[in-house]
């Protein structure tokens, strides 16, 4: 077997892998190979923002993962889809750009992760983005690869919802990514000229013109290869049951496969909890009990209201002649439902009045989905408000079932297991019900359909949350960053795997705690920081974009 050698082998061409490939190949003396388990991002629905409803269920470009059922999900297994194509989940997500609160990263630093506080990471946030619109130049980037634009398709029901929130005491926030998150307003998103801008489009595509980068698609990693404690390459498969191929890394193997697959790959390669490796029959390369633990996700619950007759919501605009008109508007470059994020309005607020900072994220859209069906719109006019705790305390795990990389691992987030999460979810549900009942929104609301007026007590609301909540697809934490003295940490603050050489993790799995945000912007920041660490470059100064 002929084995190719590169300086760096990156597993995964998602958000982090795309940024790393771009940054590392800026040095023409360095060679990089990226292994992506999925196909190229040629599916046209990837690039139309509204097309996420098509690709989310397409197994040709997604990992169709499901969680393990528990009592806190009313015995349900919940689909936890992740992207499996160039761009990874940035090619199928809801396109929201949300950094979170400065305190999130300061907490990471306080856990012993040097150089990861907000002041240190702000230049990396700025480096990734090209803010189009209002923003403090000291805090927002203008030269990066990801265009961050304002919502241009605005609906009167959304305007009324915002007006009601302001009247209820929640301030209007013109830029929730400025470092002051609290308030209500429209989401910023990664859409430009009517098209999704994935990490692959922003970072990987321009890098592929360089001769020192090779991207191999449909290449599913089956094991990291080791010489002693040093990672020296990756074995991968082109097809289930097919022959294995290898690529070798002269300098480093970098895992950017995502929170589920990074943990699973470490485990089936012999790095992880000794008991699990024994069950799998995998020879132990290095015992590291934190691999696959600390798994967290945002668990969202939504309330739905039927709109008054005559109100035209997304439900009606997505059908018949109205949809044709929207398609024509999109083709002409005008604001259209085809080029809007699924969540239109944000509310970052508190589950109770005594808090200093928001502990909730709420989303609102002038449309509604059929109960029990994901992203299938109702056949009557409706609106939806959803909510989740910012920083879930409930933690679970990801554990390989088999050494076969085509067999999905056990994914157990333990949603709502922690009483704090239950309390915050209750506060959030009561908040969004109040916001759906404001006088400002009343001209558009007929009645609440979900959960309905018969659900009112804490116990009833919690039962509703258990039976109807779902993932936000914000998976983090299974290769947690922390000092070597922390027995649950997997990587140190340089993102090198503890006890190993030449092996680094750069993706959302290294997050020690959940940011108060959707995870995409933070993952891009981690990759920018990771690229500097790999190249031995100093952190940028705070005037640098």
C-alpha positions in Angstrom: 0.0 0.0 0.0 1.3 3.4 -1.0 1.1 5.8 2.0 1.2 9.5 1.4 2.8 11.8 3.9 1.9 15.3 4.9 3.0 17.7 7.7 -0.5 17.8 9.1 -3.5 15.5 8.8 -6.8 17.1 9.8 -9.8 14.8 10.4 -12.9 16.6 9.5 -13.7 19.5 7.1 -16.3 21.2 9.2 -16.2 24.6 10.7 -12.9 24.1 12.6 -11.2 21.9 10.0 -12.0 24.5 7.2 -10.4 27.3 9.2 -7.4 25.2 10.1 -6.8 24.1 6.5 -7.0 27.8 5.4 -4.6 29.1 8.1 -2.0 26.3 8.1 -1.6 26.4 4.3 -0.9 30.1 4.4 2.6 28.8 4.9 3.7 27.4 1.5 6.4 25.2 3.2 3.7 23.2 5.0 1.6 20.4 3.5 -1.9 19.5 4.8 -4.3 16.7 4.1 -7.9 17.0 5.2 -10.0 13.8 5.5 -13.8 14.4 5.3 -16.2 11.5 5.9 -18.9 13.1 3.7 -19.1 14.2 0.0 -18.3 17.5 -1.5 -20.8 20.3 -0.8 -22.4 20.2 -4.2 -26.0 19.6 -3.0 -27.7 22.8 -4.2 -30.0 22.9 -1.1 -26.9 23.5 1.1 -26.4 27.0 -0.4 -30.0 28.2 -0.3 -30.7 29.2 3.3 -34.2 27.8 3.4 -32.8 24.5 2.0 -31.7 23.5 5.5 -35.1 21.7 5.8 -34.1 19.5 2.9 -30.5 18.6 3.9 -31.2 18.1 7.6 -32.9 14.8 6.7 -30.6 13.8 3.9 -28.3 10.9 5.1 -26.0 11.5 2.1 -24.6 14.7 3.7 -25.5 14.3 7.4 -24.8 12.1 10.4 -28.3 10.9 11.4 -27.4 10.5 15.0 -30.0 9.9 17.8 -29.8 10.2 21.5 -30.6 7.4 24.0 -34.1 7.7 25.4 -34.6 8.7 29.1 -37.5 9.5 31.4 -36.6 13.2 30.9 -37.4 12.9 27.2 -40.5 10.9 27.9 -38.8 7.8 26.5 -38.0 9.4 23.2 -34.8 9.1 21.2 -34.1 12.5 19.8 -32.5 13.1 16.3 -29.2 14.9 16.8 -28.2 15.4 13.2 -24.7 16.8 12.4 -23.2 17.8 9.0 -21.3 15.3 7.0 -20.0 17.2 4.0 -17.5 20.0 3.3 -18.4 22.6 5.9 -19.8 20.1 8.3 -22.7 21.5 10.4 -22.0 25.0 9.0 -23.5 23.6 5.8 -26.8 22.5 7.4 -27.3 24.7 10.5 -29.6 27.6 11.2 -26.9 30.2 10.2 -27.2 32.2 13.4 -24.0 34.1 14.5 -23.9 34.4 18.3 -20.7 34.8 20.4 -22.3 34.6 23.8 -21.3 36.5 26.9 -17.7 37.5 27.9 -18.1 35.7 31.2 -18.3 32.3 29.4 -14.7 32.5 28.3 -13.5 34.1 31.5 -14.9 31.0 33.2 -12.8 28.8 30.9 -9.7 30.7 31.9 -10.6 30.5 35.6 -10.7 26.7 35.2 -6.9 26.8 34.5 -7.0 27.3 30.7 -4.4 30.0 30.2 -4.9 32.5 27.4 -8.6 31.6 26.9 -10.3 34.5 28.6 -12.6 36.9 26.7 -9.9 39.6 26.4 -7.6 37.0 24.9 -10.1 35.5 22.5 -11.8 38.7 21.2 -9.2 39.2 18.5 -9.9 35.7 17.2 -13.6 36.4 17.1 -12.8 39.5 15.1 -10.4 37.6 12.8 -13.1 35.2 11.6 -15.8 37.6 10.8 -16.6 40.3 8.2 -19.3 42.2 10.0 -21.7 43.9 7.5 -23.6 46.5 9.3 -23.6 48.2 12.7 -20.9 47.3 15.2 -18.2 48.7 17.5 -14.9 48.5 15.5 -13.1 47.6 18.7 -15.2 44.5 19.1 -16.4 43.5 15.6 -14.2 42.3 12.7 -14.5 43.7 9.2 -11.9 41.7 7.2 -12.7 38.0 8.1 -14.0 35.2 5.9 -17.5 34.8 7.5 -19.9 37.6 6.5 -22.2 38.5 9.4 -25.2 40.3 8.1 -28.4 41.7 9.5 -31.9 40.3 8.9 -33.3 41.9 5.7 -36.6 40.0 5.6 -38.7 41.4 8.4 -42.3 40.4 9.2 -44.9 42.6 11.0 -45.6 39.8 13.5 -41.9 39.8 14.5 -42.0 43.6 14.9 -45.0 43.2 17.2 -43.3 40.5 19.2 -40.3 42.8 19.7 -42.5 45.7 20.7 -44.2 43.6 23.2 -40.9 42.4 24.7 -39.7 46.0 25.0 -43.0 47.0 26.7 -42.5 44.1 29.1 -39.1 45.6 30.2 -36.6 43.8 28.0 -34.4 46.4 26.2 -33.9 46.5 22.5 -30.3 45.5 21.8 -28.8 46.7 18.5 -25.8 44.3 18.7 -25.9 41.3 21.0 -22.4 40.3 19.8 -20.8 43.5 21.2 -20.1 41.9 24.7 -23.5 43.1 26.1 -25.9 40.3 25.3 -29.1 41.1 27.2 -32.1 42.3 25.2 -34.3 41.6 22.2 -33.8 42.2 18.5 -33.1 40.4 15.2 -30.5 37.7 14.8 -27.3 38.3 12.9 -26.7 35.5 10.4 -24.1 34.1 8.0 -26.0 34.8 4.8 -24.8 37.1 2.0 -26.6 38.0 -1.2 -29.2 35.4 -0.5 -26.9 32.5 0.0 -25.5 30.6 3.0 -21.8 31.1 3.6 -20.5 28.0 5.2 -17.1 27.6 6.6 -16.2 25.5 3.6 -17.2 28.4 1.3 -15.5 31.0 3.4 -12.2 29.2 4.3 -11.8 25.9 2.6 -12.7 26.8 -0.9 -10.0 29.6 -1.3 -7.4 27.3 0.4 -8.0 24.5 -2.1 -6.4 26.6 -4.8 -3.0 26.2 -3.0 -0.8 23.3 -4.0 0.0 22.4 -0.4 -3.5 21.3 0.5 -5.2 18.0 -0.4 -8.8 17.4 0.6 -10.1 13.8 0.5 -13.9 13.4 0.7 -15.8 10.2 1.5 -12.9 9.3 3.7 -14.2 8.0 7.0 -11.5 7.8 9.7 -11.3 4.4 11.4 -8.3 4.9 13.7 -5.5 7.3 14.6 -2.2 5.5 14.1 0.4 5.7 16.9 4.1 4.9 17.3 4.2 4.6 21.1 2.5 7.7 22.4 3.0 9.7 19.2 0.3 10.1 16.6 1.8 9.4 13.2 -1.2 9.1 10.9 -4.8 8.1 10.2 -6.3 5.0 8.8 -9.5 5.6 6.8 -12.2 3.8 4.8 -13.8 4.9 1.5 -16.7 2.4 1.9 -18.1 0.2 4.6 -16.3 -3.2 4.4 -13.8 -1.8 1.9 -10.0 -1.8 2.2 -8.3 0.6 4.6 -6.0 3.4 3.4 -3.6 5.5 5.4 -2.1 9.0 5.4 0.9 9.8 7.6 1.6 13.0 9.5 5.1 14.2 9.9 4.2 16.8 12.5 0.6 16.4 13.9 -2.7 14.6 13.6 -5.5 17.2 14.3 -9.0 16.0 15.2 -11.7 18.4 14.1 -14.4 15.7 13.6 -16.9 17.3 15.9 -18.1 16.5 19.4 -19.4 13.0 18.7 -16.9 11.8 16.2 -13.8 13.2 17.8 -14.6 11.3 21.0 -15.6 8.1 19.2 -12.4 8.2 17.1 -10.2 8.7 20.1 -11.9 5.7 21.8 -11.7 3.3 18.9 -8.0 4.3 18.5 -7.1 3.3 22.0 -7.3 6.7 23.9 -10.0 6.9 26.5 -11.5 5.2 29.6 -9.8 1.9 30.2 -13.1 0.1 30.9 -14.7 1.2 27.7 -11.6 0.3 25.6 -11.7 -3.1 27.2 -15.3 -3.6 26.3 -14.5 -2.6 22.7 -11.5 -4.9 22.6 -9.2 -2.0 21.7 -5.6 -2.1 22.9 -5.0 0.7 25.3 -2.6 3.3 23.9 -3.3 5.8 26.7 -5.9 5.8 29.5 -7.8 9.1 29.6 -11.0 8.8 31.5 -12.5 12.1 30.3 -12.7 11.1 26.6 -16.4 11.1 25.7 -17.6 12.5 29.1 -18.9 16.1 29.9 -21.2 15.9 26.8 -23.7 18.8 26.8 -26.3 20.2 24.5 -29.0 22.9 24.6 -32.5 21.4 25.1 -35.2 23.6 23.6 -38.9 23.7 24.3 -41.3 25.7 22.1 -44.7 27.3 22.5 -46.9 27.8 19.5 -49.8 30.2 18.8 -52.3 30.1 16.0 -52.5 33.5 14.2 -55.7 35.3 13.5 -57.4 34.7 10.2 -56.0 36.9 7.5 -52.5 36.9 9.0 -50.0 35.7 6.4 -47.1 33.9 8.1 -44.3 31.7 6.9 -46.8 28.9 6.7 -48.7 30.5 3.9 -45.7 32.1 2.2 -44.1 28.7 1.7 -47.0 27.3 -0.4 -48.6 27.9 -3.8 -48.4 31.2 -5.7 -47.0 33.0 -2.6 -44.0 30.6 -2.7 -43.5 31.2 -6.4 -43.4 35.0 -5.6 -40.8 34.4 -2.9 -38.7 32.3 -5.2 -38.8 35.1 -7.8 -37.8 37.7 -5.2 -34.9 35.5 -4.1 -33.8 35.1 -7.7 -33.9 38.9 -8.2 -31.8 39.4 -5.1 -34.6 40.8 -3.0 -35.4 39.9 0.6 -37.2 36.6 0.6 -38.1 33.7 2.9 -35.6 31.6 1.0 -32.8 33.8 2.4 -33.7 34.1 6.0 -32.6 32.2 9.1 -35.2 29.9 10.7 -35.0 31.9 13.9 -35.7 35.5 13.3 -35.9 37.2 16.7 -33.7 36.7 19.8 -34.4 37.3 23.4 -31.5 36.9 25.8 -33.0 37.3 29.3 -33.4 35.9 32.8 -35.4 33.1 34.3 -35.9 35.2 37.4 -35.5 38.8 38.3 -32.6 38.5 40.7 -30.0 37.5 38.1 -27.2 39.8 37.0 -27.0 38.4 33.4 -29.2 36.4 31.0 -29.4 32.6 31.6 -31.9 32.0 28.8 -32.0 32.2 25.1 -35.4 32.6 23.4 -36.1 32.6 19.7 -39.2 33.7 17.8 -40.3 33.1 14.2 -43.5 34.1 12.4 -44.3 30.6 11.5 -45.1 27.3 13.2 -44.3 23.6 12.7 -46.6 20.6 13.1 -46.5 19.0 16.5 -44.1 16.0 16.5 -42.7 16.8 13.1 -39.4 18.6 12.5 -39.6 21.7 10.3 -42.9 20.7 8.6 -45.0 23.9 8.7 -48.6 24.0 9.9 -51.4 24.3 7.4 -52.8 27.4 9.2 -51.1 30.7 10.1 -49.0 30.5 13.2 -46.0 31.7 15.2 -43.5 30.0 17.5 -41.3 31.0 20.5 -38.7 28.6 21.8 -36.4 28.7 24.8 -33.5 26.9 26.4 -31.1 27.4 29.4 -27.9 29.1 28.3 -25.5 26.9 30.3 -26.9 23.4 30.9 -25.7 21.7 34.0 -26.9 18.3 32.8 -24.0 16.3 31.4 -23.9 13.0 29.5 -21.5 11.0 27.4 -20.6 9.7 24.0 -19.3 6.1 23.9 -18.4 4.0 20.9 -20.4 0.8 20.5 -18.0 -0.8 18.1 -14.6 -0.3 16.4 -16.6 -0.1 13.1 -16.8 3.7 12.3 -20.0 3.0 10.4 -21.8 2.1 13.6 -23.1 5.1 15.5 -22.0 5.5 19.1 -24.1 5.8 22.2 -25.1 9.5 22.6 -26.6 10.4 26.0 -26.9 14.1 26.8 -29.1 13.4 29.9 -31.3 16.4 29.1 -33.0 18.0 32.2 -31.3 15.6 34.6 -30.0 18.5 36.7 -32.6 20.4 38.8 -31.1 23.7 37.7 -31.9 23.0 34.1 -35.5 22.1 35.0 -35.9 25.3 37.0 -34.4 27.5 34.3 -36.6 25.8 31.6 -39.7 26.5 33.7 -38.7 30.1 34.0 -38.1 30.3 30.3 -41.5 28.7 29.4 -43.3 31.2 31.6 -41.4 34.0 30.0 -42.2 33.1 26.4 -45.8 32.5 27.2 -45.9 36.1 28.6 -44.3 37.4 25.5 -46.8 35.6 23.3 -49.6 37.3 25.3 -48.5 40.9 25.2 -51.0 43.6 24.0 -48.6 44.5 21.2 -48.8 41.0 19.7 -52.5 40.5 20.5 -53.8 41.8 17.1 -52.1 38.8 15.5 -52.8 36.0 18.0 -55.8 33.8 17.9 -54.9 31.4 20.7 -52.1 29.3 22.1 -52.0 25.8 20.6 -48.9 24.4 22.3 -48.8 23.6 25.2 -52.4 25.1 25.5 -54.1 26.8 28.4 -54.8 23.5 30.2 -51.1 23.2 30.9 -50.3 25.7 33.7 -48.6 24.2 36.8 -44.9 23.6 37.2 -45.4 19.8 37.0 -47.6 20.1 33.9 -45.0 22.4 32.2 -42.2 20.1 33.0 -44.1 17.1 31.7 -44.7 19.1 28.5 -41.0 19.9 28.3 -40.0 16.3 28.6 -42.5 15.2 26.0 -41.9 17.9 23.5 -38.4 19.3 23.9 -35.6 18.7 21.4 -32.0 19.3 20.6 -30.5 22.6 19.4 -27.7 20.6 17.8 -25.2 22.5 20.0 -23.0 19.5 21.0 -19.9 20.2 23.1 -17.5 19.0 25.7 -16.4 15.4 25.0 -12.7 16.3 24.9 -12.8 18.9 27.6 -9.9 21.4 27.9 -8.3 21.7 31.3 -4.9 21.4 33.0 -3.2 18.0 33.3 -4.0 17.9 37.1 -7.7 17.8 36.2 -8.6 14.1 35.9 -11.5 14.7 33.6 -9.6 16.9 31.1 -8.6 15.6 27.7 -6.6 18.4 26.2 -4.5 21.2 27.7 -4.8 24.9 26.9 -2.6 24.3 23.8 -5.2 21.8 22.7 -2.7 18.9 22.8 -4.1 15.6 24.1 -2.7 15.0 27.6 -0.1 12.3 27.7 0.3 12.1 23.9 2.6 13.7 21.3 1.6 14.9 17.9 -2.1 14.7 18.6 -4.3 17.8 19.0 -8.1 18.4 19.2 -9.5 21.5 17.6 -13.3 21.6 17.6 -16.3 22.1 19.8 -15.5 19.0 21.8 -12.8 20.9 23.7 -15.2 23.4 25.2 -15.1 22.9 29.0 -18.5 24.5 29.5 -21.4 25.6 27.2 -21.2 29.1 25.9 -24.3 31.2 26.4 -24.9 31.0 22.6 -25.2 28.9 19.5 -21.8 27.2 19.2 -20.8 28.0 15.6 -19.1 31.4 16.3 -17.2 29.9 19.3 -16.0 27.0 17.2 -14.6 29.3 14.5 -12.8 31.2 17.2 -11.3 28.0 18.7 -10.0 27.0 15.2 -8.4 30.4 14.7 -6.7 30.1 18.1 -5.8 26.5 17.4 -4.1 27.5 14.1 -1.9 30.0 15.9 -1.0 27.5 18.6 0.0 24.9 15.9 2.0 27.5 14.0 3.7 28.8 17.1 2.4 32.3 16.5 1.7 34.8 19.3 -1.9 35.8 19.9 -2.9 38.9 17.8 -3.0 42.2 19.4 -6.4 43.7 20.2 -6.3 46.2 17.4 -5.9 43.4 14.8 -9.0 42.1 12.9 
